[in-house]
Amino acid sequence: MRKKKMALDGIFFTNITSELKEDLTGAKVNKISQPENDTIILSMRGVSGNRKLLLTSNSSYARIHFTDLPKENPMQAPLFLMVLRKHLVGSKLIEINQVDGDRLINLHFVGYDEFGYDQAFTLSIEMMGKHSNIILVRDQEGTIVDCIKHVSSLKNSYRSLLPGKSYIAPPKSNKLDPLHFSDEEFHQARATHDFTEDFYSTVFAGVSRRTSHFIHSIHQDEEPLAFSREILKKLAESEKFYILTSEKGFEDVTSYPFKETYLEFDSPSLALETFVHEKDAKDRIKSKTSDLQKILNNNLQRVRKKIEVLDKSIEDSMDKEKFKLRGEILSANVYALKDGMEKATLLNYYTGEDIEIRLNPSKSISQNIEMYYNKYNKKKRAEVMAKGQKILALEEEDYLTSILLSLENLENENEIQEIRKELMVAGYLRFRKTGTKKDIASKPLHFTSTEGIDIYVGKNNTQNDYLTTKFASRHDTWLHTKDIPGSHVIIRSDHFNDETLLEAANLAAYFSKASKSTKVPVDYTLVKHVKKPNGAKPGMVIYSTNKTLYVDPEAPRIPRQE
């Protein structure tokens, strides 16, 4: 299965460039910071007041856009930051241009050196995956002053990106500029390329495969040249911008709503920052929980193998009654049998038919009877023990699955620590001292129903226990998926309509292991009927007098409260 790439292409950056030109042309650089190794922030004063411009060469999310998110700076300024401050602070941004409609944007500055002489610099942002870079070039000589990533000729035979070297732009693409192409160039491309879904991404620079597939899908009987000019221009001059969403969260950021579920923005910078902030946070959390994922999956694998062994033991015990039957029939006919017999054909008084029973001739009849009863009792004990252990193993499987589900719902690092502590208490992790700083407890999800009733959802077992045993009142309503790991949901009211109940049931199903299933059973009852047994694992409860709803889970449509 091919992994879909973001539609964060040259066309989207054309919209970014237009936004930057409108607000920053003529703006003065007041301050520069470098909060991360690959990220620069220019604080500038333009026509709309003070703005912060973020540039990053991050290999996953290389980009340029306005930013409003606060970022902490390192104690010691990196060398590249000091170079930028020396040459760009106090200078004026006179021009912003995008090269050939692709992911290369140049910022042109003019200012004065320490002796009062004019100087001009270009800050080039190359957004090309792992080859992304931010490069400061002195215009007069065309030489590199410095760059955020140094690249020697050993790594790149085409060009070196080192201070003092002549700046060589990335090799030009043989693709067409999506906003500046001739009729002849287009007709030649049509003659040499099949008009498939990938036509536009193959022929035009800065057009992603998703964008290409979209353009191809809406093309009908229009004349191809006129249609292509119109749609590419429309995408590059969008007034609205979109984050495409799915049940897993943010999927893509685009200049057109390619699908039905999306968030809409007036600014491409705001759309891009919102998207990357969410994705980056999830990526960081994922990297910081990789060890937990491994531990949980290893333990799940272990407990599932144990369940398989227990099932086999239970299956092997299914024939225990036949040994008991033979012992009973032999006991009923003991006086008609003689020691040394190898077999006996006797009446099975349960069925009225004869049954042949094998005997050990080296043992007495009494010993043979005892042998059959011993086999029965052994299998019975094995069955009872296996069933008891299976109950515990299934509970452990549900518990581990619930922790994995909690990892999918993480929103901040405090919640990671909560799960780590829980796993320490449960014995899956070794105890570690976490320092003297007191952790801030994370909060459950809080929604408001269409009716205006508060609904709370636990994101992990700690929150589940808190909601059910401490937060909720006796007459609130508690919901949980039936026999399926998931979140505890609390309707914080003793009076509500059926719509609120269905909305809460949807939350219980959506934040459960069955989120992608249909007709998911959700039990609900009053909180006073929910009990936590002594010694039960976090999040584990028993309940009674419940009713059941069946819902098809979907992403919550009711508003979430902060």
N, C-alpha and C positions, 0 to 999 in steps of 0.2 A: 504494500500500500504506500503510495507516494505521499509524502508529507506536504500539506499545503503551505505555501509561503505567504507572508503578509503582502497585501496589496499596497504597501507603503513604497510606492514607486516614484519615478520622476514626475509623473503627473501630479501626485499629491504634493510634492515639493515645489511644483510650479505655483500652487495655491499658497504654500508657505512663503515663497519668494515674494509674491504679490502683497501678502500681508506685511512682510518686513519692509518692503519698499514704501508702503503707505505710511508706516509709523516711524521708520528709522532713517530715511534718507535725510541727511543733514544733521543727524543726532550726534551728540558729543559723548565720548567715552569718559565716564567719571571714575569707574572702579572695575577691577578685574579680579576674579577669584578662581581657584581651581579646587573644588571640593573633593574631586576624585581623580585618580591617575589619568583617566581618559576624558575628563569633562572640564570645560571652561565656561564661566558665566561672565558676560560683559554687562555691566550696569551702565545704562545710557539714558540720556535725556533727549527725547524727541518731541514731535509735534503733539503727541498725546500725553506728555509728561514722562515720568521716570519709568523705564521698562528694563527688564532683565532678559538677556538673550542667552539661551543655552546652546552650546555646541559640544557634541560628544563623538568620539571615534569608537565608541563601544561596538564590538564586532557583531553583537546581536541586534542592537538598537541604535546604530549610528544615525544622527539626526541633528537638525537645527530648528529651534522654535522659541517663542516667548515662554517664560516660566514664571510662576508665582510661588512655587514650592520652596520653603526654606531648606537650605543645605548647610551643614557644618563644614568649616574649612580646617585643614590640617594646621598643627601648631607651627610647622616650618614650611615656608613657601617653596614649592618645587622650582627648579631652574627655568623650565619653560614658562612658568607664570611670571617670574621676575623679568624674563626677556619681553614678554607681552606688555607688562606694566611699563617697562622702560620706553617702548616704542609706540604704544597705542593709547595710554592714558592721556587725556587732553586732546586727542586727535578727533577728526570729524569723519563720519561715515558718509561718503559722497555718492557711492553707487553700490548696488547689489545686483548681481547677475547670475543666472543659471546657465550652465554650459550645455548647449545642444539638447535641452529638455531632459537631461539625465540627472543623476544624483551627485552633482558637483556644483557647489555654490561658492562664489567668490565675493568677499566683502572688501571694498576698496576704501582705504583711509588716507587722509592727508593731515599733516600736522607739522610741528617744528621740532628740531633737535635741540640739544642743550645750548647750542650756539646761535639759535634763532633761524637756522636755515630750513627751507622747506624740505619735507621728506614725505614720501608716499609709500605705502605698504599695501599688500594684498594678503588677506587672511583667507586661505582656501580650505574649504571643508569638503573632503572627499568621502562620500558615504558608500563604501563598496565592500560590505561584509568584513571579513578578517583583514582586508587591505585598507580599511578606513583610516583616515589621518586628518590632522589639523596642521596646516603648514603656514608659517609667516614668511612672506617673500618681500624683499626690498625691490621695489619696482624699477629704480634707476639702473641697477646692474642685473636684475632678474635672478638674483641669487637667494638661496634659502638662508634666512636668519636663524630659524630653528623650527622644529616640528615636534609634535607631541609623541610621535613614534619614530625613532631613527631606523632607517632601512639602508643597509649597505649593499654594494654591488654583488656581494656573495649571496644575498637573499633575493635580489631583484636585478637581473642582468639588463633590464630595459632602462632603469633609472635608479640613482641613489638619492635618498632623502636624508641628507646630512647637512649640518650648518656649513655654509661656504660654498656648497655645490650649486651649480646652475639649476634652476627649477625647470623640470620637464613635466608637463601635464601628463595625466594618464593617457595611454594610447586611445586615439579617437575610434569610436565605434563605427562600424560600417552600416549601422542602422540609420533610419531617417529620423530627423527631428520631428516629433509629433505635431508641432505647431508651425513648422516652417519647412514644407516640402513642396516640390513642384508637381504639376500634373504628370509630367513625363516620368519622374521618379516613382510616383505611385503606380502608374500603369506598368512600368518595368518590374516593380515588386510583385504586382498581381500576375504578371506573365511567368515569373520564376518561382513563385511560392503558391502552394495550394491554399485555397481560402478555407482553412480549417479553424478550429477554436483557437489555435496558437498563432494564427496569422499576424495579429497586431503585436504580440510580444516578440515575435520573430523579426518583424519588419521595422518596428518603431522603437527607438531608444526610450528607456524609462517607462515602458508599459509592462506591468506584471502579467502573469498568466491569468490570474483571477480577473483583472480588468479586461484582458483580451477575450476571455471566455464570455464575459458579460456583453461586450460590444458585439461579438459574433452572434450571441443569442437574440439580440434585439434587432439585428439587421434582417430586413424582409425583402421587399422588392425595390427599395430605393437604389438609385445610381450609386455604386460603391464609393467613388471618389468624393462626391458631395456629402454623402452620409458620413464618411470617415472624417472629413474636415469638421463637420458640424459636431459630431459626438466627441471627438478629441478636444475640440475647443471648449465644449460645454463642461467636460470633466476637469479641464485645466482652469476654468473660470467659475468654479462652483461657489455658491453662496451659503450652502449648508454642508456640514461634514458629519461623518457617521462612525460610530463604533458598533460593529456587528457583534451581536451577542448570541450565546447558546446556553444550554443548561449547565455547561462547565464554566461559564463566565465570559470574559471578553475574548473575541475571536480574531478580529481584524479592525483596522482603522482605514477608512476610505473616503473618497469624495463623491460617492454615490451609494445609496442603500441597496446593496446587491441581494439582500434577503429581507424577510419580513420582520425579524427581531433586531432592533438597533436602538442606540441612543443618538440623539441629534444635537449638534453644536453649531454655533454661529462662527466660531473661530477654528481654523485648522490647527493652530498651536494648542488651543485648549483641548481639542479632541485627541491630538497626539500625546500631549502630556498626561491626560487622564488615562489613556490606554497604556502607555509605557509604565506609568507609575503602578498601575494595577498588575500588569504582567511582571514587572521587575520585582515587585513585592512577593508575588507568588513564586517566582523563580528563586529568590533568596530563601524563602521559607522552605521550598522544596529541597534546596541544597543543604539546609540546616537540619532537615529531618530525614535525610537519606539513611543515616545510621538506624534511626527508629524504624523506618520502612523495612530495612534488612532484618532487624531483630524480630519484628512482628511477623514478617513473612516466613522466616525460619521457624518460629514457634508455631505458626499456623500449619506449616508443612508437617511439623512433628506431631501436632495434635490430630491432624487428619489421618496420618499413618496409624496413629494409635486407635482412632475410631474404626479404621479398616480392620485392624487386628481384633478389636473387641467384637465387631460385627461377625467376623469369621468364628470367633469363640462362641458367640450366641447361636450362630447357625449350626455349629457342631453339636450344640446341646439340644437341638430340636428333637433328636431321636431318643432322648432320655427315657420317655415313657415306655418304650418297648422293653427296656431292661427292668423297669419296675413291674411291668406286666408279666414278664417271664419269672421274676422272683415270686410274684403272687401265685401264679399257676403252679410253680414247683412246690410252694409251701402248701397249697391246697391238696396236692397229690403226693406228699412226701412219703406216706406209708405204702404207696403203690410202686415206689421207685427203689432201685437197688444201687448200691455203690458200684463204681466201675463202668457204668453205662456211658456210651458216647453220645447218645441222643435219646430224646423221649418225645413221642407224639401224644399230645394231651388235648383235652377239650378247652377251647377258649370260651369261658362262660359269658364273656361280654358279647361275642359275635355268634356263638353257637356252632362254630367251625373248629376243626382240628388245627393245632399249631405245632410245628416241629421245633423243639428247643435243643440246641447243642449243649452238651455237657463235657466237663473235663474229667475223663475217667480216672485220673490220678488223684482226684479230690472226692470227698464224700458228698452225698446229696446236700447235706447241710452247708458244706463249704461252697458248693455250686450256688445254692440259694443266696448265701452271703455275698458271693462274688457279683451276682446280678444286682443286688441291692446296693453294693458298694459302687458299681459303675453308675447306677442311677443317681446316687447321692453325690458322687464326684461331678457328674455333668450338671446336676442341679446347682451345686455350690458354685461351679464355674459360671453358670448362666447368671445367677444372682449377682456375683461379683462383677461380671462383665457389664451387666445392665447398669449397676450402680456406678461403675467407672465411666460408662458411656455417657450417663447423665452429666457427670462432672466434666467430661471431655467436651461434650456439646456446649455446656455453659462456657467453658474456656474458649471454644471456637467462636461463640457469639461475642464474648468479651473482646477477644483480639480483633475480630472483624469490626466491632464498634470503635476500637481505637484507630484502626486504619481509616474508618469513615470520618473520625474526628480530624485526622490529618488533612483530609480533603477540605474541611471547613475552616481551617486555620486562617486567621486574618492578621495576627501580629505575633511577635516573638514571645510575649508573655504567655500566650496560649501554648506555645511549644514547651515552656518550662512547666506549666501545669501538667501536661501529658507526661513529661519526663518524671516529675515527682510521683505521679500516679503509678507509672511503671516501676519506679523504685520500690514503692510500698507493696506493689503486687509481686515483687521479686524477679522481674524481668530485666531490671537494670541494677547495677551496683549503686549503693548510696554514695553521693558525692556532696561535699560542702559547696554551697552556691554563693558563699560570701555573706556579709552582714546586711547588705542592702535588701530591704523588704520588697518582695515582688508585689506588683499591683495586680489584683485579681481581674481577670478579663470578664466582660459582660456577655450575657446571652443575647441572641438576636431579639430584636423588639419590633413587632409589626403592629399596625392598626388595621382592623377589619373595615370593610365597607360601612358597617354599622357604627364604627367608631370605638370598638372594643379592643383593648390591649391584648396582644397575643405574644407569648415569649417562647423562644426555641433554644434549647441547649445545644451548644456546638461541640461539647465533649462531655465525658462522664462526670467530671467535677461540676460542671454547670448543670447537668441533668439532676444530680443529687441535690444541688442547692435549690434549683427551681421546685423540685417535688417535695423535698423534706423541710425546707426552711422558708422559701419565698412565698409559695402558694398558700392560700387559706383553704380551710376544709371544704368549702362549698364552691371553690373554683373547679373547672373541668380539666382533667388530664387526658392527653391523647398519646398514643404510641402505635407504631405498626405492629400488627399481630404476628408474633413469632419471627420477627425480622429485626435485625439490629438497626437502630435509628435514634433520633433525638426525642427527648421528652418535650412535649408541647403543653403549655398552660394557657387556657382562656381565663383571663383575670376578671371574671365576673360570674355572678350566679343567675344573670338574666341576659339572654342573647337569642338572636333568631337563627334559623337554619342556615342562612348564608354565612354567618360567622362560623358556625360549626364546620361547614364544608371548607371554608377558607383555612381554618386551623387543621383540618384533616389533610388538606393538600400540603400544608407545610410539613406535617408529620411524615407524609409519604415522600415528599421531595427531598427532605433531609434524612433519608434512610438508604439502606443498601438497595432498596427496590425502586430507586428514583427513575429508572429507565423502563420499568415494567408498567403493565396496565392492570386495572381492577385490583389495586393494592388494598388489602384489608387493614383498616385502622380502628383499633379499639379505643373507646372513650368511656370514662367514668368520673365520678367526683373524686377529688383528691383524698377525701377521708377514707376511700376504699382502696387506696394505694399504700402498701407497706413495704418497708425495707427490712428484710430478715437480718438478724445478727450475723455478722461475718460475711455478708454478701459482698461481692465485688462492686466497685464504684459503678453507678448507673443501673445496677440490677435491682429490680423490685418485683413484688407480686401484687396482684390486684384482683378485685372481684366485682360482681354486679355490673359488669360492663356490657356495652352494646358495640356493634361493629358497623362501620361504613366502608364502602368500596369506592376508591377514587383512582382516576388516571392522573398521576403526578405531572405538574407543569411548573415552570418558573413562577415564583410568587408575583402576582399582579397588584397586591395590596402594598401600600407604602411601608417602607422600613424606616424606623425612627433611629436617630443617633443616640 
